[in-house]
Amino acid sequence: MIKIRRSKERGHANYGWLDTNYTFSFSNYYDPRFMGFRDLRVINEDFIAPDQGFPTHGHRDMEIITYVIAGELSHKDSMGNGTTILPNEVQRMTAGTGVLHSEYSSPTDKTHLLQIWILPEEENLTPGYEQTYFAPEDKKGKLKLVASRAGTDGSVTIHQDVNLYSSILAKDEEVSHELAENRHAWIQVIKGEIFLKGDVLSAGDGAAVSEETLLKIKSLADETEFLLFDLN
C-alpha cells in the first residue's frame, strides 16, 4: 500500500525571510491526518533568505536531522558546537534532555534544506551532535545509508530503529529496496522525478509505504535525488 503526499498539498508558510513547506503538522499548520508517519514526525522543506535564520531556541526529546540541498547553514548550540553545514553533509542533533541552538543561512546566498525530526526510542537522552559528509559519487546509482541506529557504514547515529538512505539517479536508472516484515518506508523526492509502482512523484512529493516487500524506484529525469526512510 502506497499513499502519496503531493508537494502542493503540504502545509505552507512564507515569512519573507523563510519560505517553508510542511509535510506534516508543524508550527501554525495543523492537519490531524498528517501528524507524522511511524517515528518520522517532521519533514520541513525550508528556503531561507541570505543572512537570515533561527535565533537561539530550544528542543528536547527529538532526533533532528538537517539535510542541506543548496547554500549553507551555520549552527551553534549549547553543547559548544559551532559548525557550517554544506550540501552533501548530514547533521544529527540529539535534543534529549534539552538543547539550545541557532541556525543561520549563508551571508550571500539563499539556503535550501530539509529539516527532519524523528521521535527517539527513549526520552531524556544525553544531548549529542554529529555531522558527516557523503560524497555525491557514493550516492549515484545506489541507496547510500546516511543515518542509522548503529551508525553502520559511516552513517550518522539515530537513537531510533530507522535507516535513512540518500540516492542520486540518472535518467532511467533504477534502485530496489527490500522491506522486512512489518517494516514501512517513507520516500521524499528532493529533485527530479521517480516512478514508483505505477505513480510518478516529483520534487517535494512524498510517499508512505506499508505492506510492501520490494520497492523499485526509477528515475524519470536527468538527475533525481531522493531520501528513503526504512521505519519500524
N, C-alpha and C positions, 0 to 999 in steps of 0.2 A: 504494500500500500504506500503510495507516494502522494503527499499533499503539497501543492506548490504555493509558495508565498510570493506573489509578484511584487516587483520593486515599487510599482505605482500604488500598491495597496498599503505600503508601510506607513507608519506614522511619520510626520514631517514637521520640522520647525526651522524657522530662519530668524536668527537673532542679529543679522547683519554681519557680525564677526564670525558666526558659526552657522553653517547650513548643514542640517543633520537629518538622517533618516533612521527611524526606529523599527527594526524587525519585530521586536517585542515591546510590550508596555514599558515605558520609561518616562521619567520626569512628568511633564504635563500631558503626555499621551497615554491613554489608558483604554485597553480593549480586553475584556475578560477572556476572549477567545485566544488571545496571544500573550500569555504570561511567561512564555519560555517553552522549551522543548526538552523533556527529561531534565538533566542537570545543567543544560545550557539556558542561561537566564537572560542575557543581553547580547545583541549584535547591533551596535550603532555604527552607521557609516557617516563619518564626520568630514566636512570640508571646513578648515579653519583658515581665516584670513591671515595674511602675513603679520607677524609680530603681535599675535593675539593668542588667547588661550584661557586656561582654567586656573585661577588663583588657588592658593593653598586651601585644600578641603580634605575631609576625612572619609575613610572607608573602614569597614570591618567585615569579617566572616565572608570573604569573597575571593575567588581566584580571578585576577584581572589580567587579560592578555591584550597587548597592543600590537597591531599589525600595520605598519606604515606602508602605504602604497606609493605615495609621492610626497616630496618635501622632506621635512624633518620635524622631530618633536623633542624639545628639551624637557627633561624630567628632573625634579628634585623632590626628596622625601625625607621624612623624619628618621629614617634608618641611616641617613648620611650619604645616600646615593645622589650623584649629580651626573647625569649622562645625556647624550643625544641619541635618539633612536632614528635610524635611517631605513630606507627601503631595503627589504630582504632581511631585516632584523626582526626578531620576535622578543618582546618583553613580557615577562611574567612577574606579577607582583601578588604575593600572598598578603591580604589585608589582615587576616587573623584577628588578634586582639585589638587591633587598631593601628592605622597608618594615616599620616598626613602627607599630602603630596601636591605638587603643582605641575602643570604641563603647558608649554607654550610652543607655538609653531615657529617655522623659520622666520628670521627677521625680514626676509625679502620675498619669499615665495609662499603661495598657498600650500597647506599641508592636507593630504588626503589619507585617511586611515580608517581602520576598523577597530573599535574597542569592544572587547568580548568579555563577558562575565560568566563564570562557571561557579555553581554552588559547590563549596568544599565538602569533603566527606565527613568532616567534623568541625565543630566550632572552636573558637579560642586557640587557633594555631599560632605559633610564633611567626610574626611577620617576616617575610623574606622577599628577595629580589633576584631576578636572573634575566640576562639579556644575551642573545646568541644570534650570530649571522649565519644565514643559509644561502649559499651561492645559487644564483638562478640556474646554473648548469646542473645542480643537484636536483632541481625540481622539474626540469624539462623532460617531458615524455614519461613521467612517473608520478607516483604519490610519495612525497617526501614527508616522513614523520618529523614534525617540528615541535610537538608538545605531547607528553605522555606522563602517566603516573610514575613510571620508573625512570624517566629521563633516558629512555632507550635510544641508542644510535645518535647520541649527541643532542637529543631534543631537550627542550626546557621541561622542568618538572611541574606537573599539575597535581594538586592534592585532591584528586578525584579519578574515578575509573573512566577516563576519556583519552582517546587517541586523536590528535589533530594532525591532519595531513594538508600539505600545500602542493599544488600542481600547476605547471605551465605546459600547455599543449599547443602544438602547431595544428593547422587545419587538417582534419581527417585523422589525427592521432586519437587513440583510444586507450583508456586505462580501465582496469577492473579492480573491484574491491569486494572481498567476501565478508559477509556479516555473520558472525557466530550466532548460535541460537539465543534468542531473547536479547539480541543487540539491535540498536537503532542507529540511524545516521541523520545528520543534517548537512546539506550541501549548500554553500553560499558562493554564488558567482561574483567575482570581482570585476573581470572584464572579459569581453568576447561573448561566445555563445556555446552552450553544450546541448547535446542530445541525450536525454535520459528516459529510457523506457517509453518512447512514443511522444515525449514532450520536449519542446525547446525552451531552455532557460537562458536568459540574457543577463547582462550586468545588473546587479542589485537583486536579482531573483534568488529565492531560497527554496529548499525542498526538504520536507520532513519525511523520513523513510522508516517504515516499520513493517514487520512481517515479510521481509525480503531476505534472500540469501546471497544474491550476487548482483552487484551494481556494475553496469558498463556505461562509462561516461566518454562520449566522443565530442571532440571539438569541431565546431562548425565555422570558426573564424580563424584568421591567420595567426592570432595569438589569443589564447584563452587562459585566464588564471582563475582558480577557484580554491576554496577550502572544503575539506570533508572532515566532519566530526563523527567519530565512531563512539557511541554512547551506550551506557548500560541501561 
